[in-house]
């Protein structure tokens, strides 16, 4: 059963990556020559660059995708917060495999939210991000807390 769920998760993650590239390429033609490439804590652009910068986050997402695929295929190379023994090996690998898939979803959603905000801000500097950065960061921290609790339970 877990293999089917992981397969669905993997297809979804790959679909997120493909959608991210499609979204970027689709909107690239309509972008102005200068786009915001960095924002301050208030959400105001404080650095601008060429519209080629719009491809940085999809490239980073692709690199992360292949990093996670490698880590999932070779779980023994990962750094675990507890010692891996024969008794806890399966549970720890299951937690790690689930968390890496979930972490990729969160990172891609953060990247896509930033990309969407950057594109919309290029045309209207009064727009707000669809999801505040604080919400995204708290979701990452919350996920880490859940993982550490599960890891501790299955030492």
Protein Blocks (a to p, Z undefined) as FASTA:
>chain_A
ZZmmmmmmmmmmmmmmmmmmmmmmmmmmmpcfbdcfbdcfkopafbdcdfklmmmmmmmm
mmmmmmmmmmmmmmmlpccfbdcdfklmmmmmmmmmmmmmmmmmmmmmmmmmmmmmmmmm
mmockbccfbdfklmmmmmmmmmmmmmmmmmmmZZ
